[in-house]
Amino acid sequence: MTTTLPTLSLLETRVLGVLAEKQRTVPDSYPLTLNSLVSGCNQKSSRDPVIEAAEAEVLVALDSLRGMSLIVETSGGRASRYAHNIERVLHIPTQSTALLALLMLRGPQTAGELRLNCERLHKFADISSVESFLVELAERAAGGLVVELPRQPGARENRWMHLLSGVPAIEECVAARAAAPSGDVTVGEIAALKANVARLEAEVSELRAMMGKLCAELGISAG
């Protein structure tokens, strides 16, 4: 990525993504207090990966982002508040910020997934519109901010990922996907497997009880 920005950590991208997300979803609470920001970073839903960042760690990330002018701190009331400065620093429109935020918060996604997940941040007319902004982000003169990943076996669409955490992450992502089994295990299949294991465990327990009873009647040890 040929850009003046240094490589950002996962927590730094999470902080930026949360600020961009909450600006649109809870405008009355934006800019965010530190407590709200920490809660947004550790949110269990709409996050991939889910993390557990301490307040001190978020403060370190904020300090680093402030040094890059990517966040702005304001003082007012009882606590400091934080806002992102993505558009001004990266020179991108709000539509692109929305897409970038989703990629920072949820990891690689297809254009279709981005359009669906982005509804509360920005409503794109169609998938083609999403793809146009993604291409613009990928082909920036100052350096690409996103990249289109190789299509996975059996997939109908290519996924996109952000480059704010560096290019090596792409190679790791592709390698991990290549090493993974070709067939994805669904939630339903996992539930079925768990049910089968529970059933088998119950049957084993029942057989052990029957064996113990039989051995007792015969006067022999069940050991």
Secondary structure, 3 states (H helix, E strand, C coil): CCCCCCCCCHHHHHHHHHHHHHHHHCHHHCCEEHHHHHHHHCCCCCCCCCCCCCHHHHHHHHHHHHHCCCEEEEEECCEEEEEECHHHHHCCCHHHHHHHHHHHHHCCEEHHHHHHHCCCCCCCCCHHHHHHHHHHHHCCCCCCCEEECCCCCCCCCCEEEECCCCCHHHHHHHHHHHHCCCCCCCHHHHHHHHHHHHHHHHHHHHHHHHHHHHHHHHCCCCC
